């Protein structure tokens, strides 16, 4: 095995919003999960960039079928060696996939601590995901 030339330096939570819908009707056995994700990045130097992933679970406008609203923004710092030709592709695909792994655990913990079943966000294939897509399941 060889160390990747594209490296993840660190990550941090930029923003978290979480609201419980007190009017949620818990008699609904099936809740239509709605997740939207936005990815953006900007180069901070020739071989470094900040990448940001925003995840929203449900819409902020509550109705009795929506148990809560979550919005999390995570940011990561990435660097790479000069002989990488596909840094832009790595920032659009690999960076949000790595950031999603951190956000998934936070979302699971938020839902459990609020008294709901653990919500485990599905993995996403960022090679097939256009910007600002909504995932329904």
C-alpha positions in Angstrom: 0.0 0.0 0.0 1.1 3.5 -0.7 0.1 6.7 1.1 -2.3 8.8 -1.0 -1.1 12.0 -2.5 -4.4 13.6 -1.4 -4.5 14.1 2.3 -7.2 15.1 4.8 -5.6 17.4 7.4 -8.5 18.1 9.8 -12.3 18.7 10.1 -14.5 20.8 12.2 -18.2 21.5 12.8 -19.1 24.9 11.4 -22.8 24.9 12.3 -25.5 22.7 13.8 -29.2 23.3 13.9 -31.5 20.8 15.6 -35.2 21.3 16.3 -37.7 18.7 17.6 -41.2 19.0 16.2 -43.5 18.8 19.3 -46.5 18.3 17.0 -45.0 15.1 15.4 -47.6 12.3 15.3 -45.6 9.3 16.6 -48.4 7.0 15.4 -47.0 7.3 11.8 -45.1 4.1 11.4 -43.3 5.2 8.3 -41.6 8.6 7.9 -40.5 9.6 4.5 -36.8 10.5 5.0 -35.7 13.6 3.1 -32.0 14.6 3.1 -30.4 17.3 1.1 -26.6 17.9 0.7 -24.6 20.7 -0.7 -20.9 20.6 -1.3 -18.6 23.5 -2.0 -14.9 24.0 -1.8 -12.3 26.7 -2.4 -8.6 26.5 -2.8 -6.6 28.3 -0.1 -3.3 27.8 -1.9 -2.0 26.0 -4.9 -2.0 22.6 -3.1 -4.6 23.1 -0.3 -8.3 23.7 -0.1 -11.2 24.0 2.3 -14.2 21.8 1.6 -17.6 22.2 3.1 -20.5 19.8 3.3 -24.0 21.0 4.4 -26.5 18.3 5.2 -30.2 19.0 6.0 -32.6 16.3 7.2 -36.2 17.2 6.6 -37.4 20.7 6.0 -37.5 23.4 8.6 -41.3 23.9 8.0 -42.9 21.3 10.4 -45.9 19.2 9.8 -47.2 16.3 11.9 -45.3 13.8 9.7 -41.8 15.4 10.3 -40.2 14.5 13.6 -37.3 17.0 13.6 -35.1 19.2 11.6 -31.3 18.9 11.4 -28.8 21.1 9.5 -25.1 20.4 9.9 -22.2 22.0 8.2 -18.8 20.4 8.4 -15.6 21.7 7.0 -12.4 19.9 6.2 -8.9 21.0 5.1 -7.3 19.1 2.4 -3.8 19.1 0.8 -2.2 17.3 -2.0 1.2 16.9 -3.7 1.9 19.0 -6.8 2.0 16.1 -9.2 -1.8 15.4 -8.9 -3.8 16.2 -12.0 -7.2 15.5 -10.6 -7.3 17.6 -7.5 -10.6 19.2 -8.5 -12.3 15.8 -8.9 -10.9 14.7 -5.5 -12.3 17.8 -3.9 -15.8 17.2 -5.4 -15.9 13.5 -4.7 -13.5 12.3 -2.0 -13.7 15.4 0.2 -17.5 15.3 0.8 -17.4 11.6 1.2 -14.9 11.9 4.0 -16.8 14.8 5.6 -20.1 12.8 5.4 -18.5 10.1 7.6 -18.1 12.6 10.4 -21.6 14.2 10.0 -23.3 10.8 9.9 -22.2 9.9 13.5 -23.3 13.4 14.8 -26.8 13.0 13.2 -27.2 9.6 14.7 -26.2 10.9 18.2 -28.5 13.9 17.9 -31.5 11.7 17.1 -30.8 9.2 19.9 -30.3 12.0 22.5 -33.6 13.5 21.4 -35.5 10.2 22.1 -35.9 9.0 18.5 -34.7 5.8 16.9 -31.1 6.3 15.7 -31.0 7.9 12.2 -28.2 6.5 10.2 -27.7 8.6 7.1 -27.1 6.4 4.0 -23.7 6.5 2.2 -23.7 8.6 -0.9 -22.0 8.0 -4.2 -20.7 11.5 -4.9 -19.6 10.5 -8.4 -23.3 10.4 -9.4 -24.7 13.2 -7.2 -25.4 16.6 -8.8 -25.0 19.7 -6.6 -27.8 20.3 -4.1 -29.6 17.0 -4.6 -32.3 15.8 -2.3 -32.2 12.1 -1.3 -35.5 10.5 -0.4 -35.9 7.0 1.1 
